[in-house]
Amino acid sequence: MAATQTDEQPTVKLVVHCRRCHGWLLAAASVSAGIGPRCAIQERAEQRAAAARPLTLFDIAA
């Protein structure tokens, strides 16, 4: 029984975990950003909400 040779090379793809939900990121843009598109939208919404919140004395002291 002889092994067959193919000209195909294995495909290597860089994948990482999302920094927010820890799901797998496959798209090149998501891998470079470290966050998936849905998590990025949610993170930006949370940042805008936090920026709109007025500061309290406890926020300033920290």
Phi and psi in degrees as GROMACS dihedral restraints (atoms count N, CA, C in turn):
[ dihedral_restraints ]
;  ai    aj    ak    al  type     phi  dphi    fc
    3     4     5     6     1   -97.9    20    10
    4     5     6     7     1   144.6    20    10
    6     7     8     9     1   -77.5    20    10
    7     8     9    10     1   138.9    20    10
    9    10    11    12     1   -87.3    20    10
   10    11    12    13     1   141.0    20    10
   12    13    14    15     1  -100.7    20    10
   13    14    15    16     1   137.8    20    10
   15    16    17    18     1  -124.4    20    10
   16    17    18    19     1   154.9    20    10
   18    19    20    21     1   -86.3    20    10
   19    20    21    22     1    -3.1    20    10
   21    22    23    24     1   -76.0    20    10
   22    23    24    25     1   134.2    20    10
   24    25    26    27     1   -97.4    20    10
   25    26    27    28     1   148.6    20    10
   27    28    29    30     1   -65.0    20    10
   28    29    30    31     1   144.6    20    10
   30    31    32    33     1   -90.2    20    10
   31    32    33    34     1   127.9    20    10
   33    34    35    36     1  -111.3    20    10
   34    35    36    37     1   127.8    20    10
   36    37    38    39     1  -130.8    20    10
   37    38    39    40     1   133.5    20    10
   39    40    41    42     1   -82.2    20    10
   40    41    42    43     1   123.3    20    10
   42    43    44    45     1  -128.5    20    10
   43    44    45    46     1   147.2    20    10
   45    46    47    48     1  -137.6    20    10
   46    47    48    49     1   170.5    20    10
   48    49    50    51     1   -90.7    20    10
   49    50    51    52     1   142.1    20    10
   51    52    53    54     1   -64.6    20    10
   52    53    54    55     1   137.0    20    10
   54    55    56    57     1   -70.9    20    10
   55    56    57    58     1   -15.1    20    10
   57    58    59    60     1   -98.2    20    10
   58    59    60    61     1   -54.8    20    10
   60    61    62    63     1  -105.5    20    10
   61    62    63    64     1    -8.5    20    10
   63    64    65    66     1    66.1    20    10
   64    65    66    67     1    19.7    20    10
   66    67    68    69     1   -78.4    20    10
   67    68    69    70     1   165.7    20    10
   69    70    71    72     1   -76.4    20    10
   70    71    72    73     1   135.3    20    10
   72    73    74    75     1  -107.6    20    10
   73    74    75    76     1   126.9    20    10
   75    76    77    78     1  -113.1    20    10
   76    77    78    79     1   -32.0    20    10
   78    79    80    81     1   -70.0    20    10
   79    80    81    82     1   141.3    20    10
   81    82    83    84     1   -59.3    20    10
   82    83    84    85     1   -41.4    20    10
   84    85    86    87     1   -65.0    20    10
   85    86    87    88     1   -40.4    20    10
   87    88    89    90     1   -68.7    20    10
   88    89    90    91     1   -39.6    20    10
   90    91    92    93     1   -62.1    20    10
   91    92    93    94     1   -43.1    20    10
   93    94    95    96     1   -70.5    20    10
   94    95    96    97     1   -32.4    20    10
   96    97    98    99     1   -80.3    20    10
   97    98    99   100     1   -24.9    20    10
   99   100   101   102     1    81.7    20    10
  100   101   102   103     1    10.0    20    10
  102   103   104   105     1  -149.8    20    10
  103   104   105   106     1   144.2    20    10
  105   106   107   108     1   -78.5    20    10
  106   107   108   109     1   165.8    20    10
  108   109   110   111     1   -64.5    20    10
  109   110   111   112     1   -41.3    20    10
  111   112   113   114     1   -68.7    20    10
  112   113   114   115     1   -40.2    20    10
  114   115   116   117     1   -67.1    20    10
  115   116   117   118     1   -35.3    20    10
  117   118   119   120     1   -64.3    20    10
  118   119   120   121     1   -41.4    20    10
  120   121   122   123     1   -62.5    20    10
  121   122   123   124     1   -45.9    20    10
  123   124   125   126     1   -63.8    20    10
  124   125   126   127     1   -40.3    20    10
  126   127   128   129     1   -65.3    20    10
  127   128   129   130     1   -42.5    20    10
  129   130   131   132     1   -64.0    20    10
  130   131   132   133     1   -39.4    20    10
  132   133   134   135     1   -63.7    20    10
  133   134   135   136     1   -40.7    20    10
  135   136   137   138     1   -67.2    20    10
  136   137   138   139     1   -37.9    20    10
  138   139   140   141     1   -66.5    20    10
  139   140   141   142     1   -39.8    20    10
  141   142   143   144     1   -65.5    20    10
  142   143   144   145     1   -40.1    20    10
  144   145   146   147     1   -66.1    20    10
  145   146   147   148     1   -39.0    20    10
  147   148   149   150     1   -68.3    20    10
  148   149   150   151     1   -35.6    20    10
  150   151   152   153     1   -71.0    20    10
  151   152   153   154     1   -30.1    20    10
  153   154   155   156     1   -79.5    20    10
  154   155   156   157     1   -17.5    20    10
  156   157   158   159     1   -74.6    20    10
  157   158   159   160     1   131.2    20    10
  159   160   161   162     1   -69.4    20    10
  160   161   162   163     1   148.4    20    10
  162   163   164   165     1   -73.9    20    10
  163   164   165   166     1   142.8    20    10
  165   166   167   168     1  -109.2    20    10
  166   167   168   169     1   172.3    20    10
  168   169   170   171     1   -59.6    20    10
  169   170   171   172     1   -35.1    20    10
  171   172   173   174     1   -69.9    20    10
  172   173   174   175     1   -32.2    20    10
  174   175   176   177     1   -69.0    20    10
  175   176   177   178     1   -39.0    20    10
  177   178   179   180     1   -71.1    20    10
  178   179   180   181     1   -38.3    20    10
  180   181   182   183     1   -69.6    20    10
  181   182   183   184     1   -25.6    20    10
